Amino acid sequence: MRPNVNFPGNAADAITYYQAVLGGEVEITRWAGTPAANHAPAEWGDKILYARLLTRFGEIDIMDAPPGSADPSGGNISIAIDVDDDDRAAQIFAKLADGGETIMPFEPTFFARKFGMTSDKFGVRWMVAVAPVGAVTA
C-alpha cells in the first residue's frame, strides 16, 4: 500500500516540495492527452493526473483532483516516515513543519528515540520517527 494525496490544483507545488525534503525520483502524468482529460476542465491539461515520488522512505502518489472532487487535505490520514539517523530525521521534520503546524514536537518518546507530528503547508499530516536501536528503518 502507499498513500495517495489529492490536491485542488497545486499538486505540482506539493510534489516539488516533497522531493526537495525527502529526495527521490518523480514520475508525472498530466491530464492533457489522456483518456481522463474529458473528466476535468480544459484548463486543467497541465495539472497532474498522477504523480509518484519514489524515495528511500517509500512511495507517495499525488494528484490534482478536478474541481469539486478533491478530498480535504489531511483527512484522517498521516504519512509516517521512519528514519535511521537522528539529525536527518530532525531535518526532515523541520522542513515539513516549515509553514505548517507542529502537532507534537520532535523529541524523545517511550516508543522511539525521537518522534514528531506535523501538518505541512499543504495541510498534509506527517509522523517522523527515529526508531529504537534494532528497529527496521529506511
N, C-alpha and C positions, 0 to 999 in steps of 0.2 A: 504494500500500500504506500501511497505517497499523497501528501496534501495537494489540493487544487484550490487556489485562491482566485476569486473573481474580483475584478476592479471595474469601476464605472467609466472607463476610458483612459485611465492613466497607468495601465499595466506596463507600458514601456519604461516609464519612470521607475516603477517598482522593481522590475527585473534588473534594470541597470544598477539600481541602488543595492539590491541584494547580492548581485555579482561582485560589486565593489567591496561589500562587507565580508562575504563568505568565499569569494574566489569561484573557480569552476568555469564550466563551458555552458553557453546558452544556445538553445535551438529555438527558432521562432518561425511560426506560420502566420501570415497576415490574413485578414478577412478577404481582401481582394483576390480574385482569381480562383476561389474555392467554391464548391457547391453550397457552402453555408452563407456565401455573400448575400443571397437574396433574403436572409433572415435578419439582416442588420441594415441600418440606413446606408445609403450610397456613400456618404461622407466618412463612413467607418472603414473604408478599404484599407487604410494604413494602420488601423488598430490591430491588436494581437488577438487572433482566433485561438492560438495555442502556443504556449512557450514553456520550455522546460529548462530549469537551471540544474545542472549536474555538478554537485560538489563532493568533496571528500566526506561531508557530513550526511549526505543523502541527496534526494531529489525533491524539487518542488515544481509544481505546474502552476502556471499563471495565465490568465486570460482577461480580455476585455469583454464583459457580458453586455449585450445590446441594451440600450436604454429601457428601463422598466423591468429588466430581468436579473440585475445584479443582486447578489446576496449582500446584506450589510457586512462591511469588513469586520473581522473578528469573530462574530457569531459566538458559538460555544466551543471553538477550537483554538488550541495553542500549538505552535510548532516547536518541538523540543529538539535541542542540539546538545549532544554530549561531546565534550572536548577534552583531550588528554593533557592539556597544558594550561595552567592557571592564568598565565599572562595572556595567552591567545584568547582564552575564554573571556577574560575581562575586557579585552579589546573588542571582541565581537559584541558582547553585551552593551558596552558603551556606545558603539556605533548604532546598534539597533534602537537603543533608548534615546539617542540624539533626536530631538524634535518630537519625541513621543512622550509616553508617561511610564515611569517606573512603578510597577505594581508591587514588586518585592525586590529590595536591594540585592545586589550581587555580593553574597557573603557566605561564610561557612554555615552549614546546617548539619542536622543529625544524620541526614541521608546522603550528603555529598560534601566533598571538600569545599566546594562553593556552588552556589545556585542563585539564580535571579530570574525574575519575570518582568517583562516589559511589553508595552503596546507601542509599536513603532509609529512613525509619522504617517503611515497609511492606515493605521487602526488595526493592524495585524498583531496578534499576541504571540510572543516568543518566550520559551523557557530555555535558559542556557545553564548547563551543569558541568562541573568538573567532578567526575565520579570518584569514589574512593579508590585507592590503590588496588589493582587486581581486577577492576571492572573493565568491560569491553567498551572502548570508545573509538571515535574516528580520528 
